[in-house]
């Protein structure tokens, strides 16, 4: 019996010692894990990845959503200002870094007050080609209704500026902290390129009309065309593409039933690609749609250096390259990238060619008429004046036969009407009688 008791006491002691050892070891391991940098690096990685993605999106948005034109007065005359060495919109974006927004309030809503602001000779004006949201501009949710604006009026004071919405004639006053627009005003006063213009009210905006017949430069660029496999890899992945089909001049790559990429056959000499991802879409605000489309533009892997937001028509947002402040169309109506959010899908239409290297200007120019003369041509062709939304000068890409990868940028007039972009030549061939009847059944342009 004595031996049995001793055995039990020894077993209890060993069990107690083992339990204490395990307990102490668990404490040591816990302390080691919780004080190890690699552990925290691992568990915080998702949040940091999310933060990095957010920062990346913000950086890209800052490049895509910037003003594309600037204007100022000299001796009572309004000029479009441009200087290739001192880009005014980019200078404005640089000077906005570090600026804080004290308050934003509605200043006025009358047409008279709005036109007075448009003709304020003390302001440097910067404009977007289409309205953007206030929250996108401030990069913070400072306005619950997230109002839209198209113009920025930089006053003679650094304490405030104004935002203007052409459609509603609404002006917002933005009070600022730590702003300094000295360089912007200086660059505007010394801008080398000054083209006389005037503001003309069209359907939903004040358009800039060129008041003099002028010689516009023809530029040349070397291009880079990405292969089908490049976009298949970026948009669908290299190992997950399940099917590939050829039909009526198109090749379609499918990731699954819900995601596909349609590309033209190589011998067709076409460059219009179409990506579709079917998924139920939630209702998005303008600000959310603009930011969501940034991700798809970036995912394409095209050069973003000169890519800018250009237009929104209903649920579609388009982006084009800007050269010397002028937008580039790849044919009669196609921008570089268009993203569309419908109720059940996201669609991205894009051109697989990038402008790469500018060729030194060789003196070629093209003479363009005044904007008023162009408008009269449209009216003579049968277009309704009430349907003319925009009249701009843009470049058309034309292949140069002297080199496979050389293109010329030919300036010409482009017109937005009936929610469509076309060149002047294309509109002059249009049957407006049929278009007017058809247009009555279409949904109107988004607010």
C-alpha positions in Angstrom: 0.0 0.0 0.0 2.8 2.3 0.8 4.3 1.7 -2.6 1.0 2.4 -4.3 0.7 5.7 -2.5 4.2 6.7 -3.4 3.4 5.9 -7.0 0.3 8.1 -7.0 2.1 11.0 -5.3 4.9 10.8 -7.9 2.3 10.7 -10.8 0.5 13.7 -9.3 3.7 15.6 -9.0 4.7 14.8 -12.6 1.2 15.9 -13.8 1.4 19.1 -11.9 4.9 19.8 -13.2 3.8 19.0 -16.8 0.8 21.3 -16.5 2.9 24.1 -15.1 5.4 23.7 -17.9 2.7 23.8 -20.6 1.2 26.9 -19.0 4.5 28.7 -18.7 5.4 27.7 -22.3 2.1 29.1 -23.5 2.8 32.4 -21.8 6.3 32.6 -23.3 4.9 31.8 -26.8 2.1 34.3 -26.4 4.6 37.0 -25.4 6.9 36.1 -28.3 4.1 36.2 -30.8 2.6 39.5 -29.6 5.9 41.2 -29.6 7.1 39.9 -32.9 7.0 42.5 -35.7 6.4 39.9 -38.4 3.2 38.8 -36.7 1.8 42.3 -36.7 3.1 42.7 -40.3 1.0 39.7 -41.2 -2.2 40.5 -39.4 -2.2 44.2 -40.5 -1.4 43.4 -44.1 -5.1 43.3 -45.3 -5.8 46.7 -43.8 -2.6 48.1 -45.3 -3.3 46.6 -48.7 -6.8 48.2 -48.5 -5.1 51.5 -47.6 -2.6 51.1 -50.4 -5.4 50.4 -52.9 -7.3 53.5 -51.6 -4.2 55.6 -51.9 -3.5 54.2 -55.4 -7.1 55.0 -56.5 -6.8 58.5 -55.1 -3.5 59.1 -56.9 -5.0 57.9 -60.2 -8.2 59.9 -59.7 -6.0 63.0 -59.1 -4.4 62.4 -62.5 -7.7 61.6 -64.4 -10.0 64.2 -62.9 -8.2 67.5 -63.3 -9.3 70.6 -65.2 -8.4 70.5 -68.9 -8.7 74.2 -69.9 -7.9 77.6 -68.4 -9.2 81.0 -69.3 -8.4 84.6 -68.4 -9.1 88.2 -69.5 -6.8 90.7 -71.0 -8.1 94.3 -71.6 -11.7 93.0 -71.6 -11.1 90.1 -74.0 -11.5 86.5 -72.9 -8.6 84.1 -74.0 -8.1 80.4 -73.8 -4.7 80.2 -72.0 -2.1 77.5 -72.6 1.6 77.2 -72.0 3.3 73.8 -72.6 6.0 74.6 -70.1 3.7 76.0 -67.4 0.5 73.9 -67.5 -2.1 75.9 -65.6 -4.4 73.1 -64.6 -1.5 71.0 -63.3 -0.2 74.0 -61.4 -3.6 74.5 -59.8 -3.6 70.8 -58.7 -0.2 71.2 -57.2 -1.2 74.3 -55.3 -4.3 72.6 -54.0 -2.1 70.0 -52.1 -2.2 70.8 -48.4 -5.1 73.2 -48.8 -7.9 72.6 -46.3 -11.6 73.3 -46.9 -13.1 75.5 -44.2 -16.6 75.6 -45.6 -18.6 75.2 -48.8 -21.9 77.0 -49.3 -24.2 78.0 -52.1 -23.5 81.5 -53.1 -26.1 82.2 -55.9 -28.4 80.4 -58.4 -29.3 83.1 -60.9 -28.3 83.3 -64.5 -27.3 87.0 -64.3 -25.0 86.3 -61.3 -23.5 83.3 -63.1 -22.7 85.2 -66.3 -21.2 88.0 -64.2 -18.9 85.4 -62.7 -18.0 84.0 -66.1 -16.9 87.5 -67.2 -15.1 88.5 -64.0 -11.8 89.8 -65.3 -10.1 89.3 -61.9 -10.6 85.5 -62.0 -8.5 82.8 -63.5 -11.0 80.1 -64.7 -10.3 76.4 -65.0 -12.9 74.1 -66.5 -13.7 70.4 -66.6 -15.1 69.1 -69.9 -18.1 67.7 -67.8 -19.4 68.2 -64.3 -17.6 66.4 -61.5 -18.7 66.1 -57.8 -17.7 68.4 -55.0 -16.6 65.4 -52.9 -14.3 64.2 -55.6 -12.8 67.6 -55.7 -12.2 67.8 -52.0 -11.4 64.1 -51.6 -13.6 64.1 -48.6 -17.4 63.8 -48.0 -17.8 67.4 -47.2 -21.2 67.8 -48.9 -24.1 65.4 -48.1 -25.8 66.0 -51.5 -22.4 65.9 -53.3 -23.3 68.7 -55.7 -21.7 68.9 -59.1 -19.7 71.6 -60.7 -17.8 72.3 -63.9 -15.8 75.5 -63.4 -13.4 76.7 -60.9 -12.9 80.5 -60.4 -9.7 81.4 -58.7 -10.1 84.9 -57.3 -7.5 87.5 -56.3 -7.8 86.2 -52.8 -6.2 83.0 -51.4 -8.9 82.7 -48.7 -11.6 81.4 -51.1 -12.5 80.3 -54.6 -15.8 79.6 -56.4 -17.2 76.5 -58.1 -19.7 76.9 -60.9 -22.4 74.5 -62.3 -23.3 75.6 -65.9 -26.6 73.6 -66.0 -28.1 75.1 -62.9 -26.3 78.5 -62.9 -25.3 77.6 -59.3 -22.2 79.1 -57.7 -20.6 77.7 -54.6 -18.2 79.6 -52.4 -15.4 77.5 -51.0 -13.5 79.0 -48.0 -9.9 77.8 -47.8 -7.1 77.4 -45.3 -3.4 77.5 -46.3 -4.1 78.2 -50.0 -1.6 80.1 -52.2 -2.3 80.6 -55.9 0.4 83.1 -56.6 2.2 80.9 -59.2 -1.0 80.1 -61.0 -1.9 83.8 -61.4 1.7 84.5 -62.5 1.7 81.7 -65.1 -1.8 82.8 -66.3 -0.5 86.4 -66.8 2.5 85.2 -68.8 0.9 82.3 -70.7 2.4 82.1 -74.2 -0.7 80.7 -75.9 -3.6 83.1 -76.0 -6.6 82.3 -78.3 -9.5 84.8 -78.3 -12.8 83.1 -77.3 -16.2 83.9 -76.0 -18.8 82.1 -74.0 -22.0 80.9 -75.8 -24.9 79.3 -74.0 -25.8 75.9 -75.6 -28.2 73.2 -74.4 -26.8 72.5 -70.9 -23.6 74.5 -70.7 -21.6 77.6 -71.6 -19.4 76.6 -74.5 -16.2 78.3 -75.5 -16.5 79.5 -79.1 -13.3 80.4 -81.1 -13.9 83.8 -82.6 -11.1 83.8 -85.2 -10.3 81.6 -88.2 -7.0 80.2 -87.2 -4.2 77.7 -88.1 -4.1 74.7 -85.8 -1.0 72.5 -85.6 -0.9 68.9 -86.8 1.1 66.7 -84.5 2.6 63.3 -85.0 3.2 60.5 -82.6 4.7 57.1 -82.5 2.3 54.6 -81.0 2.4 51.3 -79.1 -0.3 48.7 -79.7 -0.8 46.0 -77.0 -1.5 42.4 -78.0 -4.7 40.5 -77.2 -2.8 38.3 -74.7 -1.7 41.5 -72.8 -5.4 42.4 -72.1 -6.5 38.8 -71.6 -3.8 38.5 -68.8 -4.8 41.8 -67.2 -8.5 41.5 -67.4 -9.1 37.7 -67.3 -5.9 36.2 -65.9 -3.6 33.8 -67.7 -4.7 30.4 -66.2 -8.4 30.9 -65.9 -9.6 31.5 -69.4 -12.0 28.6 -70.2 -13.2 29.3 -73.7 -12.2 31.1 -76.9 -14.5 31.5 -79.8 -14.3 33.2 -83.2 -17.4 34.7 -84.9 -18.1 37.4 -87.5 -14.6 39.0 -87.3 -14.4 38.9 -83.5 -12.5 36.7 -81.0 -14.1 36.3 -77.6 -12.1 35.1 -74.5 -14.3 34.0 -71.6 -13.3 33.6 -68.0 -16.7 32.1 -67.2 -20.3 32.8 -68.2 -20.2 36.2 -66.5 -16.9 37.7 -67.7 -15.5 38.0 -71.2 -13.2 40.0 -73.5 -14.1 40.6 -77.1 -11.4 41.7 -79.5 -11.3 42.3 -83.3 -9.4 39.8 -85.5 -5.8 41.0 -86.1 -6.2 41.2 -89.9 -9.2 43.6 -89.6 -6.9 46.5 -88.6 -9.4 47.5 -85.9 -8.5 48.4 -82.3 -11.8 48.5 -80.4 -11.9 46.1 -77.5 -14.9 45.3 -75.3 -14.7 43.9 -71.8 -17.9 42.8 -70.0 -18.4 41.6 -66.4 -22.0 40.6 -65.5 -22.9 41.3 -61.9 -25.8 43.0 -60.2 -24.9 46.6 -59.6 -26.0 48.7 -56.7 -27.1 52.3 -57.1 -24.0 54.5 -57.2 -23.7 58.3 -56.9 -21.8 60.2 -59.5 -18.8 60.4 -57.1 -18.9 56.6 -56.6 -19.2 55.9 -60.3 -16.3 58.1 -61.2 -14.1 56.4 -58.6 -15.3 52.9 -59.5 -14.4 53.6 -63.2 -10.9 54.6 -62.1 -10.2 51.0 -61.1 -11.1 49.7 -64.5 -9.1 52.4 -66.4 -6.1 51.5 -64.3 -6.6 47.7 -64.8 -6.3 48.1 -68.6 -2.6 49.0 -68.2 -2.7 51.8 -70.8 -0.6 54.9 -70.4 -2.3 57.3 -68.0 0.0 60.2 -68.3 -2.2 62.3 -70.6 -5.5 60.5 -70.0 -8.2 62.7 -68.6 -11.9 62.4 -67.8 -13.9 63.7 -70.8 -17.6 63.1 -70.6 -20.6 61.3 -68.9 -23.6 60.3 -70.9 -26.2 58.5 -68.8 -24.3 55.6 -67.2 -21.1 55.9 -69.3 -17.9 57.7 -68.4 -15.3 58.3 -71.1 -11.6 59.2 -70.9 -9.5 60.7 -73.7 -5.9 61.7 -74.2 -5.2 65.4 -74.1 -2.4 66.9 -76.3 -1.6 70.6 -75.8 -4.9 70.9 -74.0 -6.9 69.4 -76.9 -8.8 66.0 -76.7 -8.0 63.1 -79.0 -10.6 60.9 -80.8 -9.4 57.6 -82.3 -12.0 57.8 -85.1 -15.2 59.7 -85.8 -16.5 59.3 -82.3 -14.4 57.0 -80.1 -12.6 58.1 -76.9 -9.7 56.1 -75.5 -11.7 54.4 -72.7 -15.4 54.3 -71.9 -16.8 52.6 -68.7 -20.5 51.8 -68.4 -22.4 50.7 -65.3 -25.7 49.1 -66.0 -28.1 47.4 -63.7 -26.5 44.0 -64.3 -23.0 44.6 -65.8 -19.9 46.6 -66.0 -18.7 47.3 -69.5 -15.4 48.8 -70.6 -14.8 49.8 -74.3 -11.3 50.8 -75.1 -8.7 51.3 -77.8 -5.6 49.0 -77.5 -3.2 51.7 -78.9 -1.3 54.2 -76.9 0.3 57.5 -78.0 3.9 57.1 -77.0 6.6 59.4 -78.4 5.9 62.9 -79.9 7.6 63.7 -83.2 9.1 67.2 -83.4 6.6 69.6 -85.0 7.3 70.0 -88.7 5.2 73.1 -89.4 2.1 71.4 -90.8 -1.2 73.2 -89.9 -4.8 73.0 -90.7 -7.0 76.1 -91.0 -10.3 75.9 -89.0 -13.3 78.2 -89.2 -14.8 80.0 -86.3 -17.1 78.1 -83.9 -20.1 80.3 -85.0 -19.5 79.3 -88.6 -19.5 75.6 -87.6 -22.8 76.1 -85.7 -24.4 77.6 -88.8 -23.3 74.6 -90.9 -25.0 72.3 -88.4 -28.2 74.4 -88.5 -28.1 74.4 -92.3 -27.8 70.6 -92.3 -31.0 70.3 -90.3 -29.7 69.9 -86.7 -32.0 71.5 -84.1 -30.2 74.3 -82.2 -31.8 73.0 -78.9 -30.0 69.7 -79.4 -26.5 71.1 -79.7 -24.8 70.3 -76.5 -21.1 71.0 -77.2 -18.9 72.3 -80.0 -15.2 71.7 -79.6 -11.9 71.4 -81.4 -10.4 67.9 -81.1 -7.8 65.8 -82.8 -8.6 62.9 -85.1 -6.0 60.1 -85.3 -4.9 59.4 -88.8 -2.4 56.7 -89.8 0.8 57.9 -91.4 1.7 55.5 -94.3 5.4 56.3 -93.9 5.7 54.2 -90.8 3.7 51.4 -89.2 3.6 53.0 -85.8 3.3 56.6 -86.8 0.0 58.6 -86.6 -0.9 62.2 -87.2 -3.3 64.1 -85.0 -5.5 66.2 -87.4 -7.4 69.1 -85.7 -11.1 69.5 -86.5 -14.5 70.3 -85.0 -16.4 67.7 -83.0 -19.9 68.2 -81.9 -22.0 66.6 -79.2 -25.7 66.5 -80.0 -28.5 64.0 -79.3 -26.1 62.6 -76.6 -23.7 61.5 -79.4 -20.2 62.7 -80.3 -19.4 63.0 -84.1 -17.1 65.0 -86.3 -18.6 68.0 -88.2 -18.2 66.0 -91.5 -20.2 63.1 -90.0 -23.0 65.3 -88.7 -23.3 67.0 -92.1 -24.2 63.6 -93.6 -26.8 62.8 -90.9 -30.5 62.4 -91.6 -31.9 64.6 -88.9 -35.5 64.0 -89.7 -35.2 60.4 -88.6 -32.8 61.2 -85.7 -35.2 63.8 -84.2 -38.1 61.3 -84.1 -35.8 58.6 -82.7 -34.4 60.9 -80.1 -37.8 61.6 -78.6 -37.9 58.0 -77.3 -34.5 58.0 -75.7 -33.7 58.8 -72.1 -32.3 62.2 -71.6 -28.8 62.9 -70.5 -28.1 62.3 -66.9 -28.1 65.3 -64.6 
